Amino acid sequence: MSRFFPRRTPAERGNATTLTPPAGATAAPVDVRCDSYAPGHQMHYIHQGQALRSPSTPARNVIVDGTRVIVLLGDGTQRDYSFHDPARLESILALFPAARTLYVHFHALRVGPYWFNLGDDELDPCPGGTP
């Protein structure tokens, strides 16, 4: 790294989720970020750009049931997906109750300014831990 941009740990950057052991435990904190760009995990910027340039469909409602995500489209059809971090998806859905768009060809959901990479099948485990 250069003298202008020293390497910092995720905790120093403020974007890491850590689990702190109970009092008396000797284990160090564990970083539990997901490092996967597989369907149902993190959204890569290239995937997002491709989805943005593809046909989209307004989503009338999005229901989160565990890792299962049900998207109800405006024409009454239903699409079933999965997502590795349901708590994060639910919190963003609560912030933007109406601004939801599905990019079916790229299994991508946009909620307000946030993007989610939805999976069609069972999710692979999150590398680097669970969200």
N, C-alpha and C positions, 0 to 999 in steps of 0.2 A: 504494500500500500504506500501511497505517497505521504508526504508530511502534512498535506492538506486534508486527506481523508484517511485517518487511522482506522484500522480494523476494529470494530466494536462487536461485542457479543449481542445476541438478541435481547438479553435483559437490559443492556445499556441502551439499545435502540428503543426499548419500550414496547416491542411488539411480540414478546415471547410469553407464553403461558407456562407457568411452572407450578409444580406440586411441591409444597413444603412438607417435609416429614414431621410427624408428631413430636412433641417434646420428648427428649431422651433418645430419639433415634439417631443413628450415626450416618445415615445415607445422605448424599448430596441432593439438592433439588434436581428434578428431572424435566427436561424440555419436552413438551408434548405437542409440538406443532406437527401438522401433516405436511409432508414434502411431496405428495403425489399430484400429478396432473392427469391422472386416469379419470375416466368418466365417474362422476359422483364425488370428486374431490376438488382440488383447487382449479381456478380458471386461469389458463395461460393467456397472455396478451394476444398471441397469434390466433388462438381459438376464438377469443372475443372479437377480434377484428373480422374474421371470416363470418362469424355469426351475424355481426352487425350489418354486413353487406348481403345477407341472405333474406328471403321472405320471412316475415314475422306474423304472429297471430296474437291478438290481445287475449290475455288470460282473465277470465271473469272472476275466478277464485283459485286460491292455492291452499291446500290442506296438508299439514305436516302431521304424520302419525309415526313417531319414532324416526327411523331413517327413511321411511316411505314418504314420498311426496306425490300428491294427487293434484293435477292441474286441470281445472274445468275451463274449457274454452268458450268463447262467445257463442259458437254454434251449438253448444250443448254436449259436445264430445268430451271425453275424459282421457287424459294421458297419465300413465303411472310411471314414476321415476323413483330414484333413491338419491340420498345426499348424506355425506358423512358427518355433518355438523348441524343437526336439526335445531339446536338452541340458537345458533347464529342466524339461520334462515328464518326462524320464527320471530326473532327480535327485529330483523330488517322488514319482514312482512308487516309487523305492527307499526313501523314507522311510515310505511308507504302503502296504505290500504287500497289504493286504486291504480297506481302506476306499475302494472305488471305486464310483461310481454314475453312470449315464448317463441324461441327460434327452433322449431321442431327438427330441422335437418341437422342442426349442430347440438341438439339436446342442451340448449342454453336458456336460462331464465334470467331476465333482467327485471329487477325490482327497484324502481327509482333509478339511482345511479349505480346500483350494485349488481354484479353479475354472478351467476351460480352455474357451475358445470354439473348438470344432472346426469345420473347414470341410469341405464335401462335395466341392468341386472343386479345381482347381489354385489355388494361392494367388496373390493379387495381391502385388506387391512391398511391403515394409514402408516406409511413408512415414517419413522421418527417419532412414533407415538400416536395417540388418539387425540382428536381435537378437544 
